[in-house]
């Protein structure tokens, strides 16, 4: 008989120890409220660290019972006990009541390793607010929704960023158009004053005259320079390509344009030049000087006087193809850089605007 009592006592102790492994507790911060006030309901569960716990599925806005609403659901808080062998999980719920009454809050249920455990039940007293009907002027209706004022200080960076973004889009569009059509954005064009044909010829003759070593040492080079100068003058003055024509062909073309005296001087210069260049004719210095003077006389007799009041026509020298290709490469790089910066600026404007509107 005594042995059976010992066995039954041991069984009770074991059962008590098993039940002690899971502890479910619930408490209210305040047991009394006025309508609309809030209080925290805290559910605490203590279990072994190896056990699996499932807390009740309660969401924000859900009613625990009619007229008792869950306003917020806090994050679970875990605390370890006994060197990590046991742990306590706490979950806080903020609740409120919408009617005055004495409420019975049923036990909250948790699941540990598939087994359900209930907490104790609670009571909550909710009071109404007494209205002073004798002093109604103390109560005012709810105010309207206040619109926040527009503050330039908050939006000025967004405005400047938007203007900069538009400018960058315009630049990308312009650069893309020029790259697509092969047109440089900047044309390197040098302009210089265009001299009349007789002035160009006289400048070249003066240069030949100043370098007299050609007349003394190399008559062929001297007459080549002199006749080329006259050919260029005739080309610019009369509009036909005298550089590709023989001396006789030039004279025939000029018969209708020049007087006989001027043509005689030109014939003598070309005749002497042909003899020097093709027949190795030797000339004297005074003969060379005479032909130089004849060239000057011919230019002076056939030149066209320029109106001093006329606007001079500039001579345009365009950029080379290599410079144009270099510009196109630079524009392509600029398009890529501007595109990346535009995307980054657009993302910042959207983020900043959303932040100010929230």
PyMOL commands that set and color helices and strands:
alter all, ss='L'
color gray80, all
select helices_A, chain A and resi 2-20+136-138+152-180+197-210+213-217+219-238+242-244+247-254+260-278+285-302+321-357
alter helices_A, ss='H'
color red, helices_A
select strands_A, chain A and resi 23-28+32-34+38-48+53-54+63-65+68-73+77-81+86-97+101-105+109-112+115-118+122-127+190-193+314-317
alter strands_A, ss='S'
color yellow, strands_A
deselect
rebuild
show_as cartoon
